[in-house]
Amino acid sequence: MENYRFETKVIHAGQKPDNASKALATPIYQTSTFCFDTVEEAGDVNFGRQPGYMYSRASNPTVDAIQEKLCVLEGGEAAVFTSSGMGAVGSLMVGMLENGDHLISGDTVYGGTDYVLRTNLPRMGVEVTMVDTQDLEKIKAAIKPNTKMIYIESPTNPTLKLTDIAAVSRLAKEHNIKVAVDNTFAPPPIQYPLALGADLVVHSVTKYINGHGDVIAGAVIGSAEDIKKIKAHGVTKLCGSTPSPFNAYLTLRGAKTMPLRVGKHCENAMALAEFLEKRDEVALVNYPGLKSHPQHELAKVQMNGMYSGIISFELKGGINGLSAFDAGKKLLNNLKLMSIAVSLGDPDTLIEHPASMTHDNVPAEERAKVGITDGLIRISVGLEHIDDLKEDLEQAFETLKNKN
């Protein structure tokens, strides 16, 4: 598929009419086990002497189809599909790291990943150092003889800070260190970490790749050698994070519209970010597509001019006597169209207030260190008409001005 463009790859990669029935849509092979004509055939399939399927925890035709599609979309040699985004993260860590290794991570990562880095990996004897990966010198200073991986999110959740993936990858190669990038916020066709030099790409497929809010899934894409380790040591054995064939089927269906969906998400997000920058109630808008974003020039190169469908912004404190924390809660509680929810990448616009929702158990001073202020709001901009989204925010902003 390498000679085709993204719009063609996303439809055809991994999928062709079914051999048995000639069905165009990939069938759902909803089975735990597969049968054989002879015990010799069973042994040959089990030990890889001939192709085939034995047990769906190890492999399944529907799952294989989405793995091939993801591999082609990200430009990797192989991919492994998992039962959740955290299944992908956990399997990556288990598959690639061992007792005595050291990992460097960005200091702002998804909450579930943060727990794995701060709690699970140290219990397994893996040392973790978290730094601001915007600063290449801080990464250099954190490298040790036993450093085996640099793990980054770009853009970060929810502050939308960027890491120069190409620069980090060049540095890592000098020290024989693997670079893994969580690309959930900026999936193809926005950003291609492997093309920028990274070794592994992680996705919460739940989000933009499936794109319809009805699947929990994850994926890791990389070299055939690395994916073999992750699949054997993580997904199929220790973690057992094998996905269901039905979720693989839904993702195959959802992924085909990615170019249309992702393009519209980005278009709406840019328009909404520009709208928010003009509001008196807003102190700051975080969106890489804005010229005011401190890393806009990097975004133009690294994100192919699309910038993601996620924005975050900070409300000012003191509006009608409200603190920024209370203003954030009041704003969300008075929205009529946008849904208060913590996921992203859905057709519906989803909005959250991290300080009172996803990060309410984190001390305010710790949140502030990484830019998660009391007035920070994150929006996953959906596919609705942009004027309806603006009007919904406008009427919610007006409610901040009254005492009720």
N, C-alpha and C positions, 0 to 999 in steps of 0.2 A: 504493500500500500504506500510505500515511501514516495512514489511518483505522483500521488494524488494530493489534493489540497484538503484542508481541515474539514470543510463542509462535507466532502465526499468520504473521508476517512471515518467520520463519526457515524455515518449511516451504514457503511459497508464493512468496516473492520470487524473481524471476528464472527461475522454472520453471512451465511449463504443458505439457499433453500435446503431444507432437511433431506438427508439422503433417503430416509425410509418413506416419507410421505410427500416430499417436495413442498412442504409448507414454507411460506416465505418467512413468517415470524419464527424465531427460534423456540422450539418446544420447551415446556417446563418439565424437566426430568425429575419429578417429585418422588424420588426413591432413595432409600437408605443404602440398599445393596444391589449388586448386579450379578447376573447368573452366567454360567459357563457351560460349554458343551462337554468339556473334559476336565479332569483334574490337572492335566498337563497345561492346558490353556490358562487355568486359574493361577498356577504357579508362575507361568511366564509373564502374565499381566502383573501379578503381585510384585515380582522382582524386576520389572521393567524390561524384560527381554522381548516383549512385544507390546504395542499400544493397546489401551483398553481401560476399562473402569471396573473397580472392585467394590468400593465403599465410598459414599459421598463425602465423608469427612476428609478423604484424601483427594478426590477429584470427582467432577461431575460435568457432563457436557454443557449444561446451561451456564454453570460457573466458568467453565473454560472459555466460553464465548465472550463474556464480559471482561475476563482477564486479558484476552487477546486484544479487545477493543481498547482497553485502558493502556496497554503496552504501546499500541500504535499511536494513540493520542498524545502520550507524553514522550514518545521517542525512546522508549526503553527496550531492553532485550527480553524482559519477562515482567510479569505482574502477578500479584496474589491478591485475591478479593477476600475480604474478611467480614465478620458479622457486625462490625461497628467500627467507627473511627478509632475508638480506644482499643479495639481488638487489633487494629493495624499498628497503633503506637506500641502497645504491649508486645506484640509479636516481633516488631522491629527491634526493640530493645533486647528481648530474650534471644532472638536469633543472631544478633550481631555483637552482643557484649557478654562478658563473663567476669567472674570474681577477679578483682584486682585492676580492672580497666577504669579509665577516667573518661568522662563525657563533659563537653562544654555545651551549655545551652544558652539561648537567649533568656533574658530575665523577665520577659513578658511573653507567656505562652498560655494556651488554653488551660482552663482550670483543671481538667482531668489529667492533662499531660503534666502540669505543674505538680500534681499529687504524686504521679509516678516518679518524677525526677527527684522530688524532695523526700519521699517516703519509701516507695517500693525499691528503687534501685540501690539506695544505701543499705537496705536490709539484705540485698543480694551481694553486697561487697563491691558495688560499683560506685566510685566517687563521682560526684557531680559538682561542677562549678557553673554558676549562672552569672552571665555578664551582659552588658549592653552590646549586642552584636552590631549596632550601628557603627561602633568604634572598633576598627580593625586592630588598633594597638592594644585594646583590652583583651581581644581574642588572643593575640600573640603572647601577651603576658600570662595568659591562663594555660597555655599549652605546656604539658608535662611529657616526660618520656613514655608514660603509659596512656596518653590520650588516644582514644580510638575513634571518637566520633564528635562532630560538631552538629548540633541540632538547632535549627532555626525555624521561625515562622516569619513569613514576609508576604503581605503586611501582617502586623501583629493584631491580636484580638485583645481588647477592643480599641486600641489607640492608633492603629494603622501606621505604625512606624515601619520603615523599610530597612532591610539588610541588603547590602551589595553582594548578591549571591556569587557573581563571577569572581569578585575579589576574595571572598572567603574561601571559595573553592581552590583558587590558585595557591593561597596560603596553606590550605589543608594538604594539598598534593605535595608540597615541599616537605611535609612531615609524615606522609603516608597515613593521613587521617581521613576517614569517611565523612562526607557531608550529607546530612539528611534534611530535607526541606518539607515542612508542612505547607502544601500548596492549596489548601482548602479555600482560602479567601480569593485566590486568583488562578482558577483552573484554566487549562487551555480553552479558548485561544488567547487568553490574557498573558500567561506567563509559563515559561518552559524551563524549569530549574536544571534538568539534565543537559539541555543545550547550553546552559550557562556554566556548566562544569560540576554540578552537584552529582552525587553518586546514587542517591535514593530520594524518591518523592513519596510523601504520605498524603492521603486524602481522607477526609470524612466524606465518603460518597453520598451520605445522607443529604448533603447540601446541594451544591450546584450541579454535580454530575447527574444525579437522579432528578433533582429539580422540582419534585412535586409533593414533598412533605409526607410521603407515605412509605418510606424505606429507611431502615437503619442499616448502614453498611460502611465499610472502609476499604482501603487498598494501599498497597505499597508497590512501587514500580522502580526497577533498577536493572542491574546486570543479571544475567542468568545465574551466575554463581552466588550472588548475594541473595536473590530471591529464593533460591533452593535452600539456603540456610534458614531464612526467615520462615519459609513454609514448613520445613521439616521440624525445626527446633521450636518454633513458636506456634504457628497457626494450627497445624494438624496434631501436634503432640501436647506440649505443656499447656498452651493457652486454650486449645480446642476451639478457636474462634472462627470455625468454618461457617460460611453464610448459608442461608437456605436457597435452594434453586429458585423459589418464587421471587425472593428479593433480587436475585441475579436477573431474572426475567424482567421485573419492573424497571431495573436500572438500564437494561438494554433498551427498553422502550423509551424511558425518559431521556437517555443520553442523546438520542437521535436529534432532538431539538435544541441541543446546547448552543449552536451558533446563534440561533434566533433569540433564545432566552437570555444568554449571557450578554449579548450585544444590547438588548433592551434594558436589562438590569443596570448595565454600566451607563447607558444613556440617561435613564431616569435618575441614577445616583448623582451624576454630574449636575443635572438640572436642579436637583434638590439641594445639593451642597452649595451651589451658587445662590439659591434662594435663601438658605440659612445664613450665609455670610452677610446678608443685608439686613438681617433681623436685629433690632436693638437688644432683644432679650438674650442674644447669643454672644458669648465671649470669644469662642474659637471653634472652627470647623476643621476636623481632621479628614482629609480626603486627598489622596495622592494626585488626583487629576487637577486640583486647584493650583494655580500659580503661587498661592500663598503657602502651600505646603513646603516645608523646608527641604524635602527630598524630591521635589517635583521633577528635576532634571534626571535623577536616577530612575524615577518612575517612567518617564517617557521612553527610556532605553530598555528597561527591564520588563515593563508591563505592556509593551506593544501598543501603547496609546489607548488602553481601555480602562484600566485603573480599578476594577472591581465594582460590585454592587453594594458594598458596605461603606457606610459613613458613620462617623461619630462626631458629636459636638458638645461643647460645654455651655451650660446655662449660667448666666450671671447670678450672683447672689444679691439679695437686697431688693428684688422685685416685689413691690407692695409689702415689704417687710419679711418676705420669705427667704429662708436660707436656700442656697443652691440645692441642697439635699431635698428639702421639702418642695421646692419648685419642680424638681425633676419628677418626683412622685405625682404631684398635682397635674403636671403636663400630661403624663401618660394616662392618668385616670380619667382625663377629659377628652381623649381621642375617640372618635366615632368610627373611623374606617380602619386605621392601623390596629393590628392585633398585638397585645402585650404577650411576648413569647421570646424564648431564648435561642431558638435555632436561626437558620439563615438559608438563603438560596431558594426559598419557596416562591411560587407565583405571587403569594400574598405578601404585603409589606408587614414586617415584624419589627417591633421596637422593644427595647429593654433599658432599664436604669440599673447599671451594674452595682452601684453602691448600696441599693436596697434590695437587689435580687441576687445575681450570681456571685457578688463579692461582699455580701453584707456581713460575712463572718471574718473578713480580713480587716485588721485595724486600719483606721483611716490614714495613719501616717505611712503604713506599708503600701496602701493603695496609691497614695500620692507620689511615692517614689517612682512608680512606673507609669504615672500619668492618668490613673483611674481616680479622678476627682469626684467629689460629692455631686457635682452637677453634670457629670458626663452621661450622655445618652447615646446608645448605639442603635442604628437603623439598618436593617437588611431591606433594601429598597426593592419592592416587587415590580410586577408588570402592569399595575393599574395605570390609568391615565394620569400623567404627571400633575395636571391641574387639580385633580381630585385629592392627590396627596398633599399638595401645597395648601389647599383650602382646609383640609383636615388639621394640619399643623397651625394654620392661621387662627382657626376658631379655638384651638386648645391654648395657643399663646394668649388669646384674649382673656381666657379664664384666670390667668395668673394675675390679672389686673384688678380682680374683685376679691373681696374679703371672704366670700363663701367657700 
